[in-house]
Amino acid sequence: MESNTQNRTIALAALFQCIDGVNQIANTGKIDETLYNTCINSILNDNADDAIGLYGSLENLNVGFTSMLYQLGAGQLTPDGKPKDLEATRYALGLLHLEKKLHNNPAVFKEVIAGIQDTQKKLEFFDKDHENITASLAEIYANTISNVGPKIMVKGDQTHLANPKNASKIRALLLAGIRAALLWRQAGGNRWKLLLERGKLQKQADAFLSQL
């Protein structure tokens, strides 16, 4: 993976898109189908030649680029006057921290890869958006990543959070968020890059959005 601003922007946008999906489910019990499939495909896709190949197209990350711009902006309000989602920032930092801990724990990382490979085999029998695939990805997250560091405590409507299918989708999206965090690190991303290159990342996200 080439270390450059474009790839880091794609990775960070993907991370925020996964988080947006988590918030959609936690607060409404529903999620945009294209958003969900884009995030999940990034885990199951092992044929991508580059960063954007993991997500199919720039257009598929439209929500992520937009959310990223809102969260990285210097003001306390989004462009449409709404307060920033501080929970989204907390989730993002939490997932970046979890990925770093996973990177430093080869045994657990090996378990994650093995679980993903087992799930990929199930694609012979089920579509990527089938609940069995979602359940398999959720189990990987719950049994491995969730145990390597502080748990991501998702807030929302308890009625939606208590639904087992919703819970599985949220865990699958958190796993996709870890995939995006891994891509961020592979593209040269780190805490200092996030702090010092905020302007470059925003400018690149704007450039990507102008292409859509």
VMD Tcl script that draws the C-alpha trace (Angstrom):
set ca {
  {0.00 0.00 0.00}
  {1.52 3.30 -1.12}
  {1.97 5.85 1.66}
  {0.28 9.04 0.44}
  {-2.44 11.52 1.31}
  {-4.92 10.05 -1.17}
  {-4.81 6.59 0.39}
  {-4.90 7.99 3.91}
  {-7.98 10.06 2.99}
  {-9.75 7.02 1.55}
  {-8.95 5.01 4.67}
  {-10.17 7.70 7.05}
  {-13.34 8.26 5.01}
  {-14.01 4.51 5.11}
  {-13.55 4.54 8.88}
  {-16.08 7.35 9.32}
  {-18.49 5.64 6.92}
  {-18.44 2.49 9.05}
  {-19.12 4.66 12.10}
  {-22.00 6.40 10.33}
  {-23.48 2.97 9.67}
  {-23.13 2.05 13.34}
  {-24.97 5.24 14.32}
  {-27.72 4.61 11.77}
  {-28.48 1.20 13.23}
  {-28.07 2.27 16.86}
  {-30.47 5.19 16.50}
  {-32.98 4.06 13.86}
  {-32.64 0.28 13.57}
  {-32.02 0.72 9.83}
  {-29.03 1.30 7.58}
  {-28.46 2.38 4.00}
  {-27.91 -0.81 2.01}
  {-25.15 0.56 -0.23}
  {-23.27 1.99 2.74}
  {-23.46 -1.32 4.61}
  {-22.42 -3.46 1.65}
  {-19.52 -1.15 0.83}
  {-18.14 -1.47 4.35}
  {-18.64 -5.24 4.58}
  {-17.15 -5.88 1.13}
  {-13.90 -4.31 2.30}
  {-13.44 -7.19 4.74}
  {-14.31 -9.95 2.30}
  {-12.60 -8.52 -0.80}
  {-9.15 -10.04 -1.28}
  {-8.70 -9.06 -4.94}
  {-8.34 -5.28 -4.62}
  {-5.34 -3.73 -6.39}
  {-5.47 -0.45 -4.46}
  {-7.21 1.36 -1.61}
  {-10.28 2.45 -3.55}
  {-10.58 -1.07 -4.98}
  {-11.50 -2.29 -1.51}
  {-14.61 -0.12 -1.60}
  {-15.57 -0.42 -5.26}
  {-15.53 3.27 -6.16}
  {-15.12 6.77 -4.73}
  {-18.88 7.21 -5.02}
  {-19.44 4.34 -2.60}
  {-17.56 6.37 0.05}
  {-19.58 9.57 -0.45}
  {-21.01 9.37 3.08}
  {-17.57 8.74 4.52}
  {-15.92 11.71 2.81}
  {-18.75 14.00 3.92}
  {-18.70 12.75 7.50}
  {-14.91 13.00 7.61}
  {-15.04 16.67 6.55}
  {-17.61 17.44 9.25}
  {-15.59 15.71 11.97}
  {-12.21 17.20 11.01}
  {-13.54 20.73 10.62}
  {-12.32 23.33 13.12}
  {-15.81 24.60 14.06}
  {-18.23 23.07 16.51}
  {-21.01 22.91 13.94}
  {-21.36 21.05 10.65}
  {-21.88 23.12 7.44}
  {-25.66 22.72 7.82}
  {-25.58 24.10 11.38}
  {-25.87 20.87 13.34}
  {-23.62 20.07 16.31}
  {-20.73 17.77 15.56}
  {-21.19 14.13 16.48}
  {-18.69 13.73 19.31}
  {-19.58 10.05 19.58}
  {-18.37 9.52 16.01}
  {-14.99 10.99 16.92}
  {-14.84 8.80 20.02}
  {-15.61 5.68 17.98}
  {-12.97 6.63 15.38}
  {-10.23 7.13 17.96}
  {-11.30 3.93 19.71}
  {-11.07 1.87 16.52}
  {-7.68 3.35 15.62}
  {-6.46 2.43 19.10}
  {-7.88 -1.09 18.86}
  {-6.22 -1.65 15.48}
  {-2.87 -0.59 16.94}
  {-3.29 -3.07 19.80}
  {-4.28 -5.76 17.32}
  {-1.18 -4.99 15.25}
  {0.92 -5.55 18.37}
  {-0.78 -8.89 19.12}
  {0.16 -11.30 16.29}
  {-1.68 -14.24 17.84}
  {-5.04 -12.45 17.88}
  {-4.40 -10.92 14.44}
  {-3.86 -14.45 13.12}
  {-7.21 -15.48 14.61}
  {-8.92 -12.55 12.89}
  {-7.44 -13.48 9.51}
  {-8.43 -17.14 9.97}
  {-11.98 -16.09 10.85}
  {-12.24 -13.89 7.77}
  {-10.94 -16.69 5.56}
  {-13.55 -19.06 7.00}
  {-16.24 -16.47 6.32}
  {-15.04 -16.05 2.73}
  {-15.57 -19.78 2.20}
  {-19.21 -19.35 3.20}
  {-19.68 -17.03 0.20}
  {-19.98 -20.20 -1.88}
  {-23.37 -20.67 -0.25}
  {-24.51 -17.21 0.88}
  {-24.57 -13.68 -0.53}
  {-22.36 -11.10 1.19}
  {-25.37 -9.40 2.77}
  {-26.85 -12.66 4.12}
  {-27.42 -12.73 7.87}
  {-25.14 -15.78 8.20}
  {-22.23 -13.77 6.78}
  {-23.05 -10.87 9.07}
  {-23.22 -13.21 12.07}
  {-19.87 -14.74 11.16}
  {-18.16 -11.35 10.92}
  {-19.78 -10.22 14.16}
  {-18.49 -13.33 15.91}
  {-14.94 -12.59 14.74}
  {-15.13 -9.12 16.25}
  {-16.70 -10.30 19.52}
  {-14.26 -13.18 20.05}
  {-11.03 -11.43 19.11}
  {-10.79 -7.66 18.67}
  {-13.31 -6.88 21.40}
  {-10.98 -8.59 23.87}
  {-7.66 -6.89 23.02}
  {-8.48 -3.49 24.46}
  {-11.19 -1.16 25.73}
  {-14.54 -2.11 24.25}
  {-16.30 0.32 21.93}
  {-19.43 1.22 23.88}
  {-22.08 2.06 21.28}
  {-24.78 4.50 22.34}
  {-28.25 4.70 20.85}
  {-31.85 3.56 21.25}
  {-31.84 0.49 23.48}
  {-34.74 -0.99 21.54}
  {-32.56 -1.13 18.44}
  {-29.35 -2.07 20.26}
  {-31.07 -5.03 21.96}
  {-32.12 -6.54 18.64}
  {-29.71 -9.45 17.93}
  {-29.62 -8.79 14.17}
  {-28.82 -5.14 14.75}
  {-26.11 -6.06 17.25}
  {-24.53 -8.38 14.69}
  {-24.54 -5.69 12.02}
  {-22.96 -3.21 14.41}
  {-20.16 -5.65 15.28}
  {-19.62 -6.42 11.59}
  {-19.34 -2.68 10.89}
  {-16.87 -2.27 13.75}
  {-14.79 -5.04 12.17}
  {-14.95 -3.12 8.88}
  {-13.84 -0.07 10.84}
  {-10.80 -2.01 12.03}
  {-10.10 -2.88 8.38}
  {-10.21 0.81 7.52}
  {-7.92 1.61 10.46}
  {-5.47 -1.01 9.19}
  {-5.58 0.61 5.76}
  {-4.89 3.99 7.41}
  {-1.76 2.60 9.07}
  {-0.63 0.82 5.88}
  {-0.94 4.15 4.02}
  {1.36 5.84 6.55}
  {-1.32 7.12 8.90}
  {-0.69 7.69 12.60}
  {-1.78 10.03 15.40}
  {0.65 12.75 14.27}
  {-0.56 12.55 10.68}
  {-4.13 12.95 11.93}
  {-3.18 16.07 13.87}
  {-0.69 17.71 11.52}
  {-2.19 16.83 8.13}
  {-5.81 17.62 8.89}
  {-5.87 20.36 6.25}
  {-4.36 18.10 3.58}
  {-6.85 15.36 4.38}
  {-9.78 17.78 4.17}
  {-8.52 19.20 0.88}
  {-8.17 15.71 -0.60}
  {-11.65 14.70 0.62}
  {-13.07 17.82 -1.04}
  {-11.25 16.91 -4.25}
  {-12.68 13.39 -4.18}
  {-16.20 14.70 -3.58}
  {-15.86 17.10 -6.52}
  {-15.31 14.06 -8.76}
  {-18.63 12.49 -7.81}
}
mol new
graphics top color blue
foreach p $ca { graphics top sphere $p radius 0.5 }
foreach p [lrange $ca 0 end-1] q [lrange $ca 1 end] { graphics top cylinder $p $q radius 0.2 }
display resetview
